[in-house]
Amino acid sequence: MIKTPEWPRTAAIFGSTGGIGHALSHALAAKGCETIYCGSRQGIEPSGPRLVPFDFDLTDEASIKAAAEHMKERPPEWVIIATGILTLPDGRGPERTYKRIDGDAMGQVLALNTIGPAMIAKYILPLMPRADRFVFSAISARVGSISDNGLGGWHSYRASKAALNMLLKNFALEIGRTHKQGVIVGLHPGTVNSDLSEPFQTNLPDGQLTKPSDAANNLLDVLAGLRAEDSGMVFDFKGEAVPA
């Protein structure tokens, strides 16, 4: 008998105005989640039944702390960090050679892809229950895998995602000592039709580009099937482990 997925009653999406984050917010509502905290810099989108917007800035620790305080009375059972940057707003990145590495640009990528999610963990993980299952996840990328890297390039992005994966492993080990049912994982959504991937969609093989709504449902299905022993790993949209 196929077990019916157990969807959360409360959830939080950090980065709810991006393609994947927006789709995740509405997919969770469609699955019956009662309260979905939807975080963005403006704090006004998306809107709709069960969606509770809040504002935060990945580079402002105080705003992340305030967001956690906002959720304290009814903490999310599932948390998904759906933020990330590949190309900076000024057009820099991703670097195809080490000769193009720019320290300032690399710092910005690490701040958004690695340090920001770490700050979210700092303030959200203390809200998680000790005795019950919870999920804390962040959108990562297969290119963050060190052992699976056969092409090189994209230095700042690869490094930021590899560092994110290491942090998720660290958090899983630490919190697993006291929260035996917790699940902390990275997620590789595939190539999703979004602003992040738009400059790199040329010449993609047919069928490789995924709609945000499909990507969201794929990732939610993966999270629903994970257990405590999976904590600390990275999984793709098919539920397969991504090599470290």
HELIX and SHEET records of a PDB file:
HELIX    1   1 GLY A   19  ALA A   30  1                                  12    
HELIX    2   2 GLU A   61  MET A   71  1                                  11    
HELIX    3   3 TYR A   98  ARG A  100  5                                   3    
HELIX    4   4 GLY A  103  LEU A  110  1                                   8    
HELIX    5   5 ALA A  111  ILE A  115  3                                   5    
HELIX    6   6 GLY A  116  ILE A  124  1                                   9    
HELIX    7   7 LEU A  125  LEU A  127  5                                   3    
HELIX    8   8 ARG A  142  GLY A  144  5                                   3    
HELIX    9   9 HIS A  155  GLY A  176  1                                  22    
HELIX   10  10 GLU A  198  PHE A  200  5                                   3    
HELIX   11  11 PRO A  212  GLY A  225  1                                  14    
HELIX   12  12 ALA A  228  ASP A  230  5                                   3    
SHEET    1   A 7 LEU A  51  ASP A  55  0                                        
SHEET    2   A 7 THR A  35  SER A  40  1                                        
SHEET    3   A 7 THR A  10  PHE A  14  1                                        
SHEET    4   A 7 TRP A  78  ILE A  81  1                                        
SHEET    5   A 7 PHE A 134  ILE A 139  1                                        
SHEET    6   A 7 GLY A 182  HIS A 188  1                                        
SHEET    7   A 7 VAL A 234  ASP A 236  1                                        
SHEET    1   B 2 THR A 191  VAL A 192  0                                        
SHEET    2   B 2 LEU A 209  THR A 210  1                                        
END                                                                             
